[in-house]
Amino acid sequence: MVHRYTTFVKAINLTVDFIILNLSMILAYFFADNTLLFWTNNHYLPVVLIFNLVWLLSANITGLYEHVLIKDSIKTYRGVIKTYLLFLSLISFTVIILIGRQSYFVTREYLIYSLILFGILLSLWKLIFLSVRKSERTALINNRTFVIVGGGRIGQDLYRFFESNPELGYKLMGFFDDDPRHIKNKDLYAGKVSECIRYVISNNVDEIFCTLPNSESAKVEQLMIEADKNLIRFKFVPEYYDFAKRPTYVENFGHIPVISVRAEPLENMLSRFLKRAFDILFSLFIICFVFSWLFPILAVLIKLGSKGPIFFVQIRSGRDNKPFKCYKFRSMKINAESNKRQATKNDSRITKLGSFLRRSSLDELPQFFNVLIGNMSVVGPRPHMISHTKQYAQLIDKFMVRHFLKPGITGYAQVNGLRGETKTTEAMLERVEADVWYLENWSFLLDLKIIFLTVWNAVKGEENAY
């Protein structure tokens, strides 16, 4: 897809957003201090700079300015809300905690006025932008004509995609295939492969999409050469796509393209560093300010409730399926089935205190030491017993994919109600699909959301927490 003004419209959006941000700050100074002469005050200038930098950071994290011409209104406003809330959080944290309101005379009234004004004006501007874009979309999109070489399944899939996405601006002129029977709509059949270049030249077609199989490599190579000679854009759709019906990305190793069948944001070194840094800081906070005083109380209660150790230590499957010792507060009586059998509702092995610990997830607190050590993360797929890993790996194709990540104390599956006992293979499949989705869609904000929902669910209680 090629848009004439993509970069220009992106720049306009960015510029107007910054103008609105700074205008909101100016008006906020007026409402808070009844003056517009704040620019002469050196104490205010660092705050202005921080506001602008934090908005730029927030927009980059959420991808606010990506695909501005093709995102529908709902996705556009969803992106604006996500960016604004992130901006709000970062500003509050930066100004109030790191800088300090007293240092730069930033009043509470000023923060409230500026942030509310910015939110209102930003929403109005996006409404105006979407209205203008709707009326001018045809002019903004670079309409292009194309032909498809190869009328097989891949060619038909490509045709249906462009038919269902007319906003992309592509118009099909016809199919070329040596076997006319491959073309279901006979009106679209334009001729044999050898006739393609002549047709494209005479009809001023912009692009050729080639969907021929690898077995037709000689024809593909000849088409590429002829297209280059006649200044025609040539695009090749590889056969691989049938194995990965999801967005993919391509890496180049020299001249060799390598296609990954799934996105893995945590393969990025910066993302891994951010997640690990958060894991360390968050686990240290919990250990120092929660575990330190709660441990003696729970230790005494566990000992009084039943015989046995305070901690329950179990070997579980970690990242890359490497086993590790997972720590929990003991919530059951000592039994011979703890490494084989899942906890069930009204399980006779669970102690009275253990029932409370499991419902509130307090039995998981010692796993923050696992996080600190590095064999777990705060958020990730829940670790399973070794016996369950072996069992479900044989039953569910994608089960082992979840082991690309470190296991977590909580996870995307858990906050979506997929925790507790898995009575059927279908229930485990749902959990695995949620874990794989998390692997493919990780973001720092998603981790924060999962942590918040975990705490919220623990407070309100969960049906499957037993």
Secondary structure, DSSP 8 states (H G I E B T S, - for coil): --BTTHHHHHHHHHHHHHHHHHHHHHHHHHHHHS-S-GGG-TTTHHHHHHHHHHHHHHHHHHTTTTTTTTS-HHHHHHHHHHHHHHHHHHHIIIIIIII-TTTTT--HHHHHHHHHHHHHHHHHHHHHHHHHHHHHHHHHB--EEEEEE--SHHHHHHHHHHHH-GGG-EEEEEEE-S-GGG-SSGGGEEE-GGGHHHHHHHTT--EEEE---GGGHHHHHHHHHHHHHTT-EEEE--GGGGG--S--EEEEETTEEEEESS--GGGSHHHHHHHHHHHHHHHHHHIIIIIHHHHHHHHHHHHHHSSS-SEEEEEEE-GGG-EEEEEEE--B---TTTTT----TT-TTB-HHHHHHHHHTGGGTTHHHHHHHTS-EEES----BHHHHHHHHHH-TTGGGGGGS--EEE-HHHHTT--S---SHHHHHHHHHHHHHHHHH--HHHHHHHHHHHHHHHHH--TT--
